[in-house]
Amino acid sequence: MHKYRLATTKLLNTFHSSLPVIFEETGVSRINAKNSNSPILSRRRHYSSFSELEGKRPGIILGIETSCDDTGAAVVTTDRRVLGESLHSQLQIHLNHGGIIPPIARHLHEQNIGRIIREATDKANVSLEDIDAIATTVKPGLALSLLVGVKWGKDMCLKGEKPFIPIHHMEAHALTARMLENINFPYLVLLISGGHCLLAVAKGINDFLLLGRSIDDAPGEAFDKTARRLKLHNMDAGSSLSGGAAIEHYAKQGNPEAFQFPTPMYKYRDCNWSFAGLKFIALRHILREERKHEVEGSDLVPSLPDICASFQHAVVMHLCKKIQRGMIYAEMKNLIPENNRILVVSGGVACNDYVKRGISIVCEEYGYKLVCPPKNLCTDNGVMIAWNGVEKWRENIDVVPHTELDTVDIEAKSPFGTDLQDEIRNLNIKCKRIKMSQLFDSSSNPSQSDIIA
């Protein structure tokens, strides 16, 4: 950890004088505080009313996101308005390299972060003077990527004498839905992406109970690696889509019951997942089909849509079973009031419509309302970071003065919430059967259309 602090300090010292003065030299207009028609002043009058209603302090927060391969920035207000945002995706470059290479991701962040922040603040029509605090992702993520965002966030705080709000990337995903709807704590949250798979109870802004997680691959990672082995990048649609999106696209043409997948971790009555096994079975199916059809080189197996559909369905079944157990546990322990049964699903995999349909069936069975942010807010973005900053700003949580920036460091790996996994496993919770056949038309193998714990 100490080496990251030294690296951050060195970067700040090296670039403080050479970084572009974003709000003075690049066209972002400053607001004249003496102008009674100033949009900033009118916003603050609006905030005054909001503050009286909510009992929280108003503010304008700039969010910066560079945890992995997306460079994002956004300006969000405490009354839930997104004044401006910008995002640069590195997806195509990493697709061409067959995966994320950290030094390349860092270089692309460094190339684009200044422009992204300028675009977000230009759209918001705000200056550094008008911003109340700068929220930046500090954990978890790729260390080289995190350093870029933290360096810029801290440097701007120093220049503007603004407080810095450190953000936990997964907590930000978990809270984004609260910007869009009036969702009260506590509620259930599922975070599914290329790097994470977590089921938790959100009790507060930085108070979570971890019910389960993936013990190996995240679902998005399993999708990406299976798509790469299927050579979907050689297809017209697959060449510009992430692995998960490509599998979803071609799965629409396939039969979800064409290939059999075992139920992972069926002996473990907990809320944990394992997607590495499903990925391995998918590989076996692919190899068998390649031998059967004598496929070589860049050629594709003719059963590609069926493999995609069957693999996707197996992932959904695995997700749903553990979500079901989490809902039963939450009811046993009275963790979520009956009148607030909400499941928030976010992360890149939450963009998959088939995944959402499967989860919605479980939610309907247990009386939960399923809430998914729109796709642009499910994947990594600056808005979610800024909103998490808003939540913390209003409650005065983790607001670090510009004179104490050295106390904040990045963490490539970071725990999430209070861990309840062992307790759930020891309860040995058995789940009832839920019919999932409505997910698709075929019912040739009913056992594959049930969740059985």
N, C-alpha and C positions, 0 to 999 in steps of 0.2 A: 504494500500500500504506500509505503514511504517513497518508493521510486516514482509512483504516479504523481505524488505531490511535488516532488522535485521537478518532474517533467513539465507539469502544469506551470509551476513558478518560472521555469526557464523559458517556456514559450511566451508567457506574459511579458517577461523582461525583454525578450528578444524582439517581439512584434508590437509592443505597446506603441512605440513611436512610428512604426512603419505601416500599421494597419490603416486602411482607408477610414477617414473620419466620416462614417456613414451618414450622419445626420447634418453634415455641414458642406461636404464636397460633392455629393452625388445626387442632388436634386430633391431631397426630401424637404418639403417646405416646413419652416418653423412657424408656429402660431404666435401671433402678437397677443400677449396676455392682456394688453390694454384695449383690444378690439372687442367690443361688446357682442359682435356677431360671430365671434370665434366658435367653430364647431366643437372645440375642446371644452370651452366654457359651457356651451349648451348641453354637452354630454354630462358635465359634472352637475349641472342643475338637475338633470334627469336622475343622476345617481343619488342626489340628496333625497329625493322622494323614495327611491328604491331602498336606501339605507334606513329610512324611518320605518318602512314596511317590514324589512327583513331583520333589522337590528344588527346589521353587519357593516363593516367599513367598506366604502366604495373604492374602486380602483381600476386602472388599465394595466394589463399584464402582457408582456411580450414573452412568448414561449419559443424555445429553441430545441430542436430534436436532431441528434446525430448518433443515435445509439447503434445503428447497424449500417444499412445501405441506402437510407433515405435522408435527404437534407431538408428539414422543414422549419418554418417559422410562422408565427401567427400572433395577432394582437386581439385579445379577448377582454371584454369588460365584465365587471361583477354582476351586471344584469343580463348576462348570457348572450351578449352580442359579439359576433365575430366581425371585427372592423376590417381586418385584412389578413390574408394568408398567402403563403407560397410554398411550393414543394418541388424538389428535384429528385426524380427517381433514377437509381442506378441499375434498374432491373435488366435492361437490354444488354448492358456491358457485362454484367455478371452472368447472364444467360450465355453469352458468347464464350465466357471463360469456364463454363461448367460449374460455377459455384462462386460464393463470395470469397474474395482474396483480401484480407484485412488491409495490407498496404495500399492496394488499389482503391479500396473504399475510403481510406483516410485521404488519399490524394484527391479523389473526386469531391469529398466534403470540403477540403481546403479550396478547391477551385470554385465552388458554387455557393458557399455559405454567405459570403458578403452580398452577392446578388440576391439571394433568397431573402435575407433580412431586409434589404432595401425594398424589394418588391412588396413584402408584407407591410412594412411601415408606410410605403407610398400609398398603397391601397387604403390603409387605415387613416391616412392623412395626419399622422402623429409624428412628433419628434422625440428624441431621447428625453428631453425635458418633461414631456407630457406623460411619459410612461412611469408608473409607480414602482414597478419591480420587474426583474427579469428572471423567468423560470427556465431552468435548463436541465435536461436529462443528465444525471450523473451515475446512474446504475439501473439495472445491469445492462451489459452490452459488450461490443467489441472495444477493447481498451483504446486502440488507436483512433477509433471513430469518436468515442466519448470525449477524448482529449480535445478534439477540434471544437466541438460545441461548447465545452466548459471554458476553453481558452477565450473564445469570442464573448461568451456570456459574462465572464469575470471582467474582461477588458472593458466592456461597455458599462458594467457596474462601477468600475473605477473612474471612468471618464465622466459619467453622469452622477456619481455619488448616489447610486441607487442600490437598494437591497437585492440580494441574490436568493432565489428560492430553489434549492436542490430537489429534483424530481426523480422518483422511482418509476421507471418505465412501465412496469406492470400495474402499479397502482393507478397510473394515469389512464391506462386502458380500462381499468375497472370502474373509473369514475366518469368517463366521458358521457355516458348515457344520462347522467344527472344534469348535464348542460341542455339536453334536448327535452327531457321530461321531468316532472316533479316526482322524483323517486326518493323515498325516505329510507334511511338506514333502519334496521339491517335488511340486506337482500342477498340473494345467491348470485355469484358471478362465475362464469366460465371463460377463461382466456385461452384461446387456441390459435397458434401461429406456427411459423417455421422454427421458432426457437423455444416455445413454451407450450405447456398444456397444464393448466391449473384450475382447480375447482375450490372456491373459497366462499366464506360468508363475509361480506363487507359490513362491518359494524360501525366504521367511522372513516374519516378522511385518510387516516394512516393506521387504521386498526382493522386487521383482517384475521380470519381463522382459516388456515389451510386445511382443507378436507382431503385433497388428493392431487397428484401430479403425475406426469410421465416419468418412469424410472429410466428411460433410455431416450429414444428419438421422440421429438415432438411430431404431431400429425402433419404439419406443413413440411417438415423435413422428410418424412416418409413419402409424402406425395411427390416432392421434388425429385428425390432419388429414384423412385419408381418411374416417374415420367422420363427421367434422363435415360434409364435403362430401356424403356420402351422406344427410345429415340423419337419422342414426340416433337423435339425441336426440328426434326427433318420434315415435319408436316407444315403446311401453309399456316394454319391457325396456331399451331404449337410453337412456331418460331418466335412469336412475340408475346407469349403468355408465360406466366409463372407455371411451375410444374403442377401445382394444385389446380389452377385454372384450366390448364390444358387437359388434365384428367377429367375434370368436370365436363368440359366441352365434348370430349369424345365418348364419355360415359353415357351421354344422352342417346347415343346410337346403339348402345349395347344392352346385354341382358345381365342384370345384377346377380342372377343365380347360375350363370354359365360356368363359373369356377368356384370351387369350394375353398373356404378359408376357415381355419379352426378359431374357436373363441379364446383369445389371449387371457391368461391369468384367471381361468375359470375356477381354480381352486382357492383363489385369494378373495375373500369377501371384504374388500376394502374399496377405496375410491381412486386407486392408482391405475395408471395405464401403462401398456407396453406396446409400442408400435413397431419396434424392430422386428418382432416375429412376423407380423403381417407383411412387412417389407420383404423379409426373407422368403415367405411363401409366394409372394408375387414374383420374385425373381425365379423361383423354381418353376412356376407356371410359364413364365416367359421363355426360359431355357428349353422347357419341354416343347413348347409351341415352335420355337425356332428349329429344333431338331426335326420335329414332325413335318414342318413345311420347308425344310432345307433353306432357311433364311440365312444370308450372309451379309457382311459389311453393313451398309446403311439401309438395307432393305428392312421392311416392317412386317410383322406377323399379321396375317389377315384377321386374326381374332382380337386385334388390338382394342376395339370398342368394348368387347365383352370383358377383357381383363380389366380395363379402366372401370367399368361399371361394377364388377364384382369386388374389386379392391376398395373402391369408394364406399360401397355398401358395408363391407366388413369394418372399415374405419368408423362409420356412423354407428353401427351396432355396438362396437366397443365403447365409443363415447357415451352412448345413451344408457348402457347398463350401469356405468359408474355414476352418471348423473342421477339416475334413479335412486341408487343407494345413498347418495348425498342428500337427496330430498327426504328420504326416510329418516336418516340420522338427524337432520335439522328439525324434523317434526318430533322425534323422540326427545331431543334436548331443548325443545321450545326456543330454538335459535332465531326463528323468523315468525313473526305474528301471522296468524291466519289471514288477516286482512291486508297483508303486505307481501304476499307470495309472488315475488318477481325474480326471474332469472335473466340476468344481463349476460349476453354472449358477445365477446369482442375479440379482436385479433384477425389476422389475415385469413385464416380458415373460416371465420364467421361470414366471409363473403360467399361461401359455397352454398347455393340454394338447397342442394340435396341434404347437406349437413343440417341446415336450419329446419327443413321439413321434418327430419328425423327427431330432432330435439323438441320440436313443437308438439309432437305426438306424446312424448313423455310429459311435457308441461301440462298438456290438456288432461292427462290421466291424473296428475297430482294437484291440479288447480292452480298452476303457476301461470303468470303472464310472461311471455317471452319478449324481451326487448333487445333488439340488435341495432346499434348505430348504423347509419348509411355506410356503404362500402368505403367511401373516401375517409371516413373516420374510424373504420375498423383497422385499416392498415396504419403503419406508423405515419404520424403527421405532427405539425406544430400546434394545431388547435388543441389536441388532447393535453399537450404539455402546458400550454397557456392556461387551459381550464383547470388543470390540477393546481397550477400556481394561483389561480383565482380562489379555489377552495381553501388553500392554505393561507392566502392573504386575508381572506375574510375572517378566518379564525385565528390569525397570527400564529401559525404553525410553521416552523422551519424557515422563518424569514430572517436571513443572515445579513447584518449590516455590511456595507462595502468595506469597512475597516477590519472585518473579520473573515475575509475570503479564504485565508490560508487554512481555516478550520474545515473547509469543504474539499473533499477529494472524490475522485471517481472510484467506482467498484465494478470491475468486470463481472463479478459474480456477487449476488446478494440474495439473502433469504427473503421469503415473502410470507409475512404473517406468522401467527402462532401455529405451530404444527400439531395437528390432531390426528395424523394418519394412524399412529399406533393404537390410539383409543378406538377408532372406528374399526380397525382390523380385529381387535380383541372382542368387540361386540358381536362379531360373526353374523352380521345382518343379512337375512335372506330376502330376496326380492320376488315379487309376484311376476307372472308372465304378462307382457304387454304385446298385443298384436301389432306388428309393424308392416303388414302386407300392403297397407294403403300407400306405402312409399313407391310402389311400382306395380305394374299390371300383372306380371307373372306370379303364379302361386304354385309352381310345380314342386317346390320343396318347402312346405310350410315351416319346418323347423328353422330354416334360415331367416324367417320373417318374424321371429319372436325374440324377446330379450328374456333369458333365463339365467338367474344368478345361482 
